[in-house]
Amino acid sequence: MKDNKTRELLISGYGPGNLQEASIALYEMTNQLEFNKVLWEDTVTAPSFLCTYHDICFGIREEGVSGSVLCYQRQDEKYILRDVLNLEGGALCHISYQPAGQVLYASFYETGHVAAIKVDNYHFTKVLNFFQIQPEKPGELTRAHCSVLEPDGSRVFITNIALDRIYIYDTVDGALKPNTNCEYVQLDKGIGPRHIKFHPLLNYLYLITEYSNEIYTFLYEKENGNPKLTMLQKISTLPDGFTGESSGSGLDISKDGRFLYAANRGADTIAVYDINTDGTLNKIQDISCGGKCPRHIALTKDDTGLFIANQESNEVVILRVDEYNGMLSDIIARQSFHAPAYIEEL
């Protein structure tokens, strides 16, 4: 287990596909964010997203016609696989966990399905929901991309990247129920809403779009207990003058709520923003991601570094974060990893 002189970092991704090289690993790092050693690794197929809570690590197997959720238990310096649940939705891509209700929520990119799964004693005990977000027209694509709990855990916000919507579901004993006052927010057509993040201190929600390469800022209110999203701003994630192909991927917000970071695959840059008191953003920096195709980004727990999963250059890069202005500078460390897609400091 880590001490006050070390850190731990979980990395997962698509792996080489041969089940001989690690696709998920736990690393020990120094407090200066240098990689020390591998503590544990596994060769499960395509664990492209993880979700942790205390000694639990949930993972996925992202496969074309089906998907699986995995439950690992931490024991000393390794994780033990305790349970696997197979589901029929295609290309499972995102999970989130509600500790109070012990429920795991899952989103399926290929088929637009979402699931709510009860967890007890490191095992999946019951599927509370499993349904497809229906398109308006027969044959129209539906692609659920992320399922994020609002801070108090009472609702789940799900992006549908094909329908350009944010769906809002109440949680009733853990199960998902469409909110009767605001079932979804319709966004501009063709933007591709990918991931969302709530401001850690204020009532704002941020959305990164895959196709239009933008950050949307919303005011999140509750009128008589009912959710309401009001769009305040949309701002590009791309460098000025960039004309090539690119797609937005991940975002993160500093713990003090002052800075937002967004990744661009294609431009291969990280955009840095000041967050104003009214929730709107001012871009202050565009910087290279240090590799190719930054699929996922995550700040260190103390906000002194930014982890970047550069999928196509097979490497995790760490950039230094200035504690005063939030800007990124030199590369602190690099770690080889095949097609990384998720990173999290424990």
Rosetta blueprint (number, residue, H / E / L):
1 M L
2 K L
3 D L
4 N L
5 K L
6 T E
7 R E
8 E E
9 L E
10 L E
11 I E
12 S E
13 G E
14 Y L
15 G L
16 P L
17 G L
18 N L
19 L L
20 Q L
21 E L
22 A L
23 S L
24 I E
25 A E
26 L E
27 Y E
28 E E
29 M E
30 T E
31 N L
32 Q L
33 L L
34 E L
35 F E
36 N E
37 K E
38 V E
39 L E
40 W E
41 E E
42 D E
43 T L
44 V L
45 T L
46 A L
47 P L
48 S L
49 F L
50 L E
51 C E
52 T E
53 Y E
54 H L
55 D L
56 I E
57 C E
58 F E
59 G E
60 I E
61 R E
62 E E
63 E L
64 G L
65 V L
66 S L
67 G E
68 S E
69 V E
70 L E
71 C E
72 Y E
73 Q E
74 R E
75 Q E
76 D L
77 E L
78 K E
79 Y E
80 I E
81 L E
82 R E
83 D E
84 V E
85 L E
86 N E
87 L E
88 E L
89 G L
90 G L
91 A L
92 L E
93 C E
94 H E
95 I E
96 S E
97 Y E
98 Q E
99 P L
100 A L
101 G L
102 Q L
103 V E
104 L E
105 Y E
106 A E
107 S E
108 F E
109 Y L
110 E L
111 T L
112 G L
113 H E
114 V E
115 A E
116 A E
117 I E
118 K E
119 V E
120 D E
121 N L
122 Y L
123 H E
124 F E
125 T E
126 K E
127 V E
128 L E
129 N E
130 F E
131 F E
132 Q E
133 I L
134 Q L
135 P L
136 E L
137 K L
138 P L
139 G L
140 E L
141 L L
142 T L
143 R L
144 A E
145 H E
146 C E
147 S E
148 V E
149 L E
150 E L
151 P L
152 D L
153 G L
154 S L
155 R E
156 V E
157 F E
158 I E
159 T E
160 N E
161 I L
162 A L
163 L L
164 D L
165 R E
166 I E
167 Y E
168 I E
169 Y E
170 D E
171 T E
172 V E
173 D L
174 G L
175 A E
176 L E
177 K E
178 P E
179 N L
180 T L
181 N L
182 C L
183 E L
184 Y E
185 V E
186 Q E
187 L L
188 D L
189 K L
190 G L
191 I L
192 G L
193 P E
194 R E
195 H E
196 I E
197 K E
198 F E
199 H L
200 P L
201 L L
202 L L
203 N L
204 Y E
205 L E
206 Y E
207 L E
208 I E
209 T E
210 E L
211 Y L
212 S L
213 N L
214 E E
215 I E
216 Y E
217 T E
218 F E
219 L E
220 Y E
221 E E
222 K E
223 E E
224 N L
225 G L
226 N E
227 P E
228 K E
229 L E
230 T E
231 M E
232 L E
233 Q E
234 K E
235 I E
236 S E
237 T L
238 L L
239 P L
240 D L
241 G L
242 F L
243 T L
244 G L
245 E L
246 S L
247 S E
248 G E
249 S E
250 G E
251 L E
252 D E
253 I E
254 S L
255 K L
256 D L
257 G L
258 R L
259 F E
260 L E
261 Y E
262 A E
263 A E
264 N E
265 R E
266 G L
267 A L
268 D L
269 T E
270 I E
271 A E
272 V E
273 Y E
274 D E
275 I E
276 N L
277 T L
278 D L
279 G L
280 T L
281 L E
282 N E
283 K E
284 I E
285 Q E
286 D E
287 I E
288 S E
289 C L
290 G L
291 G L
292 K L
293 C L
294 P E
295 R E
296 H E
297 I E
298 A E
299 L E
300 T L
301 K L
302 D L
303 D L
304 T L
305 G E
306 L E
307 F E
308 I E
309 A E
310 N E
311 Q L
312 E L
313 S L
314 N L
315 E E
316 V E
317 V E
318 I E
319 L E
320 R E
321 V E
322 D L
323 E L
324 Y L
325 N L
326 G L
327 M L
328 L E
329 S E
330 D E
331 I E
332 I E
333 A E
334 R E
335 Q E
336 S E
337 F L
338 H L
339 A L
340 P E
341 A E
342 Y E
343 I E
344 E E
345 E E
346 L L
